[in-house]
Amino acid sequence: MMKTAADVLNKPFHSNFLKLIFAGSLVGILTGLVVSLFRWIIDQTLSGLQIIYPAMAQHHWWILAYAGLTIIICLVLGYVIHPFQTDLVGSGVPQIEAILAGQHTMNWAQVLWRKFIGGLLAICPGLFLGREGPCIQMGAAIGQGFSEHFFHNNRDITRTLLSCGIAAGLSAAFSAPLAGTMFLLEEIVFHFQPQIWLTALAAAICSDAVTVCFFGTKPCLFLPITNNLPVHSYPIMIILGLILGICAYGYQYCLLNLRWWFSKIHQIPAQYHSIFPLLLIIPVGLWQPRILGGSHLLINYLVAKVTHVGMHNYPQLIMYLLIFLVIRFVWSMLSYGATVPGGIFMPILVLGALLGCISAPLMIQTNVIPATDFINIIAFSMAAYFGAIEHAPFTAILLITEMVGSIEQILPMTIMTFVAYLVNDLLGGRPIYTALREEIFA
């Protein structure tokens, strides 16, 4: 007998996911509130450093007082993270992967407040760390806590709500709900199960809606891309992708050796290793306070700098950018290698932007691209460098698209990102968080 549509379709208001979508939305709202406060404190503090460091340059004795405050911050940070050091070190994403793989468990309440305070103590002094790692882990902790309180710690629901927290955390960190959901699918769970992605998307949307109430609708890394790259320039994207893929492999190689390098320091307990980058960041701030932190403000400054200088002082511009690149790379490694909470997304994006800032003037000088398209190269380079290091090209393209606020030029961005990803993979690169998880839980 032929079935009618009424026999085949589900009954109205009987969705299998309705309860989970509602729970995921609440996780997203709570995550959005926590992350918005976290973002606001970081933004205000890093803005304050733009005033403090020039003042210290004028009153040298203030430097000693600031160094003393830095030592106190190191001691407090060590006190906060030491009882749960394995959970709190780094971005927290490898630990979340381990939980979902059944290799680890998390005391969500302890991780939540300690990651919040520890992340602020590490990022606010200007260490080259991203806010997104702590935001992701705090979101996961909120998801686990919500499950424990309202669903009696049901294993499947806990995994789902923990996943919702991951997507919500990244979404709130960058105002990027699609990238937050794709990050979960591409880097964490590695499958496209409807129950996971649907509830995670609801959580990501709700968390982003909360951040809009705090920060407005302007993309958090707005770049005025107004021109399209000419088609005859597309083959050059392959060459630039090759270069960025090699650079991405170099970044992975150095990052994955950090624990070995820092393990050679026996005189100071691991929880106080932050003293090295915290003190070494002071001379950098005295030289150029805009370079501090993992903030998107530096990328906007670089764009303005290249626009202002133009091609009239090309050698000086390239030298200036190369100095920035070296300092950002070395201090990013020092910051992430120390036993501190903090992410690597923004440091990677800043390095990608710097590589784009260096490449674009060269391409303009050789008439490969018009001078008006240098911002395009910066955005493409961020996506390619990030996608290759993270082994997450879809997340990279969506993240840059949402952060920059433009859907133009997807094809050349995709070409460059795919090539960079492929080169890093052929050289032996791996998904960075999987490799870090194996290091932590070896």
N, C-alpha and C positions, 0 to 999 in steps of 0.2 A: 504494500500500500504506500502510495506517495505521501511523504511527510510535508506538512505545511511549515511556513516560517515560524509559527508559534511553537511547533514541536521541536524545532532545531535550536532556536535562540534561547538564552537564559531568561528567566523571569525578571521583570523590572525590579530594581533595588535589591537584587540578590547577588551582587558582585562578590566573588571569592576574596577580593583584595581590599574591600571597603574598610574593614577594621584596621588592617595593616597600613593602608594609605592614611587613615586618620592618625594612627600612632606615629607614622613616619613624619607627617606634617607637624605634629607637636614636637618631635625630636628636632625638626628643622627650625621651628620657632625658637626653642630653647638654645639651640646651637647658634642661631643668628644673634640672639641677645648677648651671649657670652663672647662670641667672636667680635661683635661690634664694639663692645667695651675694650676688648684686647687691642683691636685695630686703633681705636681712638687714643688710647694711652700711648701706644707706640708712635703714632703720628705726631701727637703733641710733644712727646719727649724728643723725638728726632728733630722736630722744628726748633725746640729749645736749644739743642746742641749747636745749631747754626748761630745762636747768639752767644752761647757759653764759650765756644772755642775762640772766636775772635777776641772776646774779652780776656781770655787767658793769654792770648798772644800779646796783649797790651800790658797785662799785669802778670809778670812771670811767676811771682810767688804763689799765684792762684793754682799754678800747675801742681805744686807740691800738695796743696789741699785736695785737689781733684784726684791725684794719685792715691792719697790716703783714703778718699771715698771709694775709689776703685778697689782697693784691697778689702774694704768692708763689704762691698758688693760681692766680691769673690767668696768671702767667708760665709755670707748669708746664702749665696747660691749653692755652695757646697753643702751647707746644712739642710737646705730644702731638698736637694736631689739625692743625697747619699742613701737614705733608707730604701729608695726605689730607683736606684741608679740605672739598672738594666732597662726599666720601663721608660725612663725620662730622657736618656741620652739621645741626641740627634733629633731627627724630625718626628720620630714615633711611628712612621709608616711601616718600617720593617717589623716592629713589634706587633702592630695590628695585623699584618700579614701572617705572622706566626700564630696569633690567636685564632684567626680563621682557619689556619692549617692544623690546628689542634696541638701546636708545639708550645703554647704559652697561655697563661691566664693573666688577668688584669684586675687589680683592685681599683675599680673605676673612680670611686670618690677620692682616693689618695692621688691618683694620676691626674684627675681633673684640676684640683686646686694647686697641686705642685707644678704641673705643667704650665698653668696660668702664671703663677708667681715666678717660676724659674725661667719661663720664656721671656717675661718682661725684664727680669734681671740680666738676661743675656743679650737681648736685642736692643733695649733702650740705651745702653751705653755706647752703642754704635757698632757692635760686632757685625760682620758681614754674614748675617743669617736672615732667612726668610721667615715670615709670620705664618706661612701656610702649613708647615709641618705641625707646629703646636695646635693650630686650628683644626686640622684633620684629626689629630689624636684626641683633642678635647671633644670634638663632635662624636667620635667613636665611644668615648667614655660616657657621654650623655646618653647615647643610644643603648649601651649596655645597662646603665643604671635605670633607664626607663623600663627596659624589659624585666629587670629584676624586681622592680616595685609593682608593676602592673600586669605582668604576664608570668609571674612565678618562675622566672629564669628559664622559660621554655627554650630548648636549644636552637630550634629552627627560627623562632621569632627573635631570639637574641642575635643570631647571625644577621638576620634581615635588618633589625634596627641598628645594629652596630654598623652595618654597611650604609644605612641611611645617614648616620652621623658622619661617616667619611665624606660622602658626597656633599652633605650640608656644610661641613667644615671648609672644604675647598671652595664651594660656591660662595660662602660668606666672606672668605679671605680675599677673593678677587672679584666678587660680584659676577660670577660666571657659573650659572646653574648647569648649562649643558656640558661645560668642561668638567665640572665637579662630578656629574653622573658618568661621563665617559671615562674619567680617571678611575673611578671605581671599577668599571667593567673591563677596561684595558689593562690596568696595572695591578688590581687587587684580586678580583674574583675570577677573571678570565673566562667568563661565560655570560650569555645574554638571556638569563632566566627572567621571565616576565615579572614574577613576584619581587625579584631584587630590583630590576631597573625601574619599575613603575613606582614602587614606594620610595626608592632613592631619588627619583626625579621630583616627586612630591616634596620630599624633605629639602632638596636643593632649591626648589622654587620658593618655598616658605622661608628658608634662611636668607635667600637673596632679597626677598620682600622686606624682611626686617632690616637688612643693611641699607636698603634704599631709604627707609625712614630716617636713618642716621646720617647717611652720606650723600643722599640724592641719587639721581639717575645717571649722572655723568660717568662714563667708563673710568675705572680706576687708573688706567694707563692710556688716556686719550692721546692719540697721535693724529694730526690732521692730514690723513692720506686723501689727497684731492685729485691726483693724476694716476692714470694707468700706465704701467710699464709697457713700453712698445714691444710688439711681438718679436721683433728681430733681436731683442735682448734676452729672450727666454733661454737660448742655449748656454748663455753665460751663467744662468742659475745652476746648471749642472756642475760647472767648474767650481762655483762658490759652495755648492753642496758637498763636493768632494773635500774641499778644504775644511769646511765645518765638521764633516764626519771625522776627519783625522784629529781635529782639535777636540772633538767630543770624546774620542778614545783616550787622548791624553788626559783629559779631565777625569774620566773614570779610573784610569790607572793610578793617578795621584790620590784620588779620594779613597780608593779601596786599600791603599797602603798607609793611610793616616793612623789607624789603630796600632799598626806595627811601629811606626815612628814614635808615637806618644807612649807606647809601652816601654820604651827605653828610658823614660824619666822615672827613676825610682825614688828620688829624694822627696818628691811632693806627692801626696795621695791623689788618686785620679780625680776625685771630686773637686779638687782645687786647681786642676790644670788650666782652668779659665783665666788664671792670673796672667799667663803669658799673652794671649791675644788681647786681654783687657788693658794691660799696660802698653803693649806695642801699638795699640790703636790710637793712643794719645798723640804721638808725633804725626801720624797720618791726619788726624783731625786738625792739628795746628797748621798743617800745610794746606789742607783743602777739606773743610767740614762737610761739603756736599757729597763727598765720596763715602761717608759713613753709612752704616746700616745696609739692609737689603732692600731699601725703599725704592719705589717706582719714581720718586722725585729725581733720582740721579739720571734716569733715562730721559726724563723730560729736560733736564739740564743739558745733557749731551746733545739732544736734538737742537735745542736753542743755541748751543755753542757752535755746532757745525753750521747752522743757518747764519749766525752772526759773522763768523770768521770767513765763511765761503771758501773760494778757491784761491784767494789772493795770497794767503800765507800757508800754502799747502804743506810744505815740509814741517813748519812749526806745528801745524794742526796734527799731523800724523804722529810726531814725536810726543806731543801732549797726550794723545789718545793711547799711544803705546805705554806710556808711564802709568796711565790709569789702568790699562789692561793688566800689566804686571802686578801692580799693587792689589787690584781687586782679586786676581787669581791667588796670589800668595796668602793674603789675609783671609780670603774665603776658606782656604785649606786650614789655616791656623784656627779659625773660628769654629769650623765644623769638626775638626779633629779633637779639640778640647772637649772635655766631658760636660757639655752644656746642651740645653734644649734649644732647638732651632732648625729651620728647614733649609732646603737648598734650591727651591724653585726660583725665588727672586734673585739670588746670587747667579744662578745659571742664566736667567733672562738678562741680567745686567751684562754679563760677559758676552752673551750673544749680541746684545745691542752694541757693545764696544767693538766686536768683530765686524758688525755691519757698518758702524761709523768709520772704521778704518778702511773697509772695502769700498764703500760708496764713493769717497773722493777719488780713489784710484780709477774706478770705473767711469766717473765723470771726466777725469783728466784725459782718459783714452777714448772718450766719446762713445762709450758702450751704452750709457744711459744718459738721459737728460738730467740737468742739474736739479730739476724740480722733483725728481723721483728718488732722492736719496733716503727719504723717510720710508719708502716702500722696502728698500734693501734692509734697513734697520729692523723693520717688522718681520720680514722673511727670515733674517738671520736669527732672530730670537726664537722663532718657531722651529727652524731647522736644528739649531744647537740644542734646544730643549728636547725636541723630539728624539734626537739621536742619543743623548745622554740617558734620558728616561726610558728609551725604547717604547715610546708612546706617541707615534705620529698623529693619530687622531686627536688625542688630548691636546697636543701642542697646537694644532691648527685651530681647534675650537677655542682654546684658552686665549691665544693671541687675537683671534677674531673678536671675542667678547671683551677682552681687556682694552683693545685698541679702539673698538667701536666702529669697525668697518668690515663689510663683507666683500669689499672689492678685492680683486687680485688673488682669488683663492687658487687658481691654477698655478701660477709661478711659485706661490708659497708651498703648495703641495709638491711640486717638482723638487724644489730645493730640500724640503723636509724629508721626502722619500729617499733622495740620493744620500743625504747625510746619514739617515738611519741605516741604509744599506751598507755604506762604507764602514761605519762603526761596527756593524754586525760582522762584516767580512774580516775585519781586523781582530775580532775576538771579543768585542764588547758584549755586555750582558745587560738584562734589565737591572738597573742600579739598586732598586730596593730589595730584589731577590738576593743579589750578591751581598748586600749589607746585612740582610736577615741571616744568611748563612754564617757571616762573620760573628754576629752577636750571639747566635745560639749554636755555635759550633760545638 
